[in-house]
Amino acid sequence: MKKSVFALALVFILVGCKAKKGLVEANASDDLATQNIIQNHYDVKKDFSTAYIRANAKYKDKNQSLSFSAEIRIKKNEMILVSIRFLGITMAKGLITPTEVKYYEKNGGKFFEGDYTTLSNWLGTDLDFYKVQNMLIGQAMDDLRKGKYANTIENKLYKLKDINDKQNVKSFYFEASNFLIKRQEIEQVAKNRKLNVYYPNHKEYAEAILPLNILIEASQENEKNTISLDYNSVTFNEELSFPYSVPSDYEQIFIEN
């Protein structure tokens, strides 16, 4: 099975922005206690039950470069629906919940249903629903309140490096004004896999502070995939539907890890 449009959609589900105005940010200076950095990060406003996002995005790997539009519907802590469109036509949909991942693509008439174990093995990094949700809304993928971290300053950002995880190298970077995340990275050294997520800018809404731009870089051995995303509009706390239905004549596919 080719990892082309299918890879685009699945990786996109795991990630989501360009605006005219961002928040003013300060540089890290002097030492600040690790627990203070973590608490300040979780104090960043995320007061919403649903979010509806319209976005433009670009995907690139060694074989192709694609531009597309997308709708992201989030019911916090319950489900996320991503619809991918080319020239206004829905070409793929993905629905994720805390227990499963579903996806279908119009081109080729294929669909996938599975759990996070399958998807994590295929993409090369451990994932679950909450990590996906956190990545989309600009929060640390891991729950930093449950870990232990070394605290340093790097490139004028506060850097927290996980010192408990023996399998992966995990680092999280924060600016000093609002403790917004600027970068998070996970590296599986033994398998030569790495995931970097960058957040160049953020925007403050009445309900939340969200990223404006997200750049995702996923690399494994000599292959590298990138996705850049621009949020065009965001609305909160609407009554959202999450329509997802696989056409009856589509063929189920299975991922080989």
N, C-alpha and C positions, 0 to 999 in steps of 0.2 A: 504494500500500500504506500502510495506517495505521501510525503509529509508536506504537501503544498498548501492548498486552500484549507485543508483539514487542520494542518498545523497552525495556520493563521488564526482560525476561529478558536481553537482550543487555547492557544497561548493568549489570545485576546481576552478570552473569558477570565484568564488569570491576571489580568492587569487592568485604566483609563484615562492633556488638556492644554489653549492659547488665548490669552486675553490681553486687553489693552492696558490693564492696570493691575499691578500686584501689590502685596504688602511690603512695607519697608522692613528690611532685615538688618540685624546687627551682627558683629563678629564676636566669636567666643573670646573671652579674655579672663585671666585668672582661673583658678581652680574652682569648680562647683561640685558639690557632692553628687555622686551618682544617683542617689535616691531623689534628689531635688530635680535633676534633669528628667528623670522618668516621670515624676509626679507632674512636673510642668508640661510635659508632652501630653499626658492624659487629661490635663486640664483644658487643652485646646478644644474649642467648641465643636461638638458633633451632635447637636440636639435636633434630631429628626427621626421620623419613623419610616418614611419612604423618600427616595430621590429618583428623579427622572432626568436623565442626561442625554443630550444630543451631542455627538462628537464626530470629528473628522480624524482619520488615522492613516498612517502609512506603515506598510510591512515590507521588510527587505531580508532576503537571504542570498546565498551565493548564486542562485538560479533566477531570481525574479524580484521585481519591485512592484508593489501594488498599492493603490490608493482606494479608500472606501469610506463610507459613512456608517455610523452605528447609533443605535439607541441602547442605553443601559438603564434597566429598571431595577431598583434595589428596594427590597423590603427588609429592613435591617435585621440581621441575625436569622432570617428565614429563607430568603431566596433571591437570586439574581438572574435576570433574563437579559441576554444580549442578542440583538438583531443586527445582522450585517447586511449592508445594501450596496449595490453597484448600480449607478445611474438610476437610483430611486427604486430599484427592484430588490426585494428581499431574497438574498441568495443563501443565507444560512442563519440558523438560530441555535443558541445554546442556553440551557436552563440548569442552574446549579442550586443545590440545597445543601444543608449540612451532611447529608448522607450519600448523595449521588450527583453525577454529572451526565447530562443528556445533550445531544447535539445532532443536527442534521444539516446537510448541504444540498441545495437544489441541483448544482452541477454534478452529475453522476448519480443522483438519487440515492445517497448513502446516509445512514444514521448510526450513532454510537450511544450506548448506554453503559455506564460503569461506575466504579467507585473511585475514591481518591488514590487508592493504592496503585491501581492500574495507571492512572494519569500521571502520578508522581514519578513512577518508574520510567514512563515513556518520555516525560519532559526533563527528567534529570534532577528534580529537586522535590523535597517533601512539601506537600501542599494539603490544605484543607479549606473548607468554606470560609472560615474566619480570616485566614491569611489572604485569600482572594479579596474578600470584602475590605480588609484593612489596606491592601495595596491600592484599591480603587479610590478610597476616601482619604488617602494620605496619612496613614497611621502605620506604626511599626508592625510588620507582619507577625512577629512573635509577641506574646504577652510579656513585656519587659518586667512586669511586677513579679514574675515567677522565676526569673533567672538571676545570674550573677555576672557582672560585667566589669571590665577594666575601663577606666575613664581617662581619656586623653584629649588634647586639642590638636586637630589636624586641618590644615588649610582654613583656619579661622572658624572651624566648626567643632562642636562637641562630638566626640566619637566614643561610642560604647561598643566594646568588643566582648562577645560571649566567651566566658572562660570555663563554662561547664560542658559545652557540647564538644565531644571528642571526635565526632565524625565529620563535622562541618566547621568552616570558619565563617562566623556571622558578625557583621558590623553594621551599626546604625549611626547616622550622622544628623545633627540637629543644629539649626541656626539659633542665635542667642536671644532674639527679641521675643519670640512667641513659642520657641522650642518646636517649630515645625520641622518635620523630617525633610531632609534634602537628598538623602541617598540611603539605600539599604542594599546589602550585598550578602549573598550566600555562596560559599564555594565548597564543593566536594572535591578535595584535593586528590583523593585516591582514584576518583573516576574522571578527573580532569574536566569537571563541570562547574560552571559559574553563572549566577544570575545577578545582574545589577539593575536596580531601579532608581532612576534619578527624578527629582522633583525641582525643576528650576524656579518655578514661581507658584504662588498661591493666591487665592482670592477669598475675601471675607464676605459671607452672606449673613442674613439675620439668624439663620439656623445653624450655620456651620462655617468653618474655614476648610476649603477644599483645595487640592492642587489645581493649577492652571495648565501645567504642562507635565507630562509623564513620558519618560524615555525608558524602555525596557530593553536590555541586552541579555540574551541567553546564549551562552557558548558551551560547546562540548567538543573537545579535541580541536580539530581544525575548522569546525563549522560554527557560524555565528548568525543568529537571527535577531533582528531589531524591530521594535514597534514604537512609533511615536504617536502620541494622542493629543488632540486639542478638543477641549470641551467648548462647544458653541453656546450651550445654554443649560442651566440647571434649575429645576423647580423641586420644591420639597413638600412633603406631607399631603400629597394628593392621594385620592383613591385610585390605585393603579391595578390594572389587570395584568396577568402574566400568561398570555395565550401561547400555548405550545402544543402542537399536534403533528406527528410525523405522518406524511401521506402513506396510504396503505401499500403502495407498490414500491416503497423504498427498501433497499437491502441493508441489513444490519452488518456492520463491520466490527472486527475484533482487533485490538491493538496487541502486537507482539512486542514484549518488553525486551 
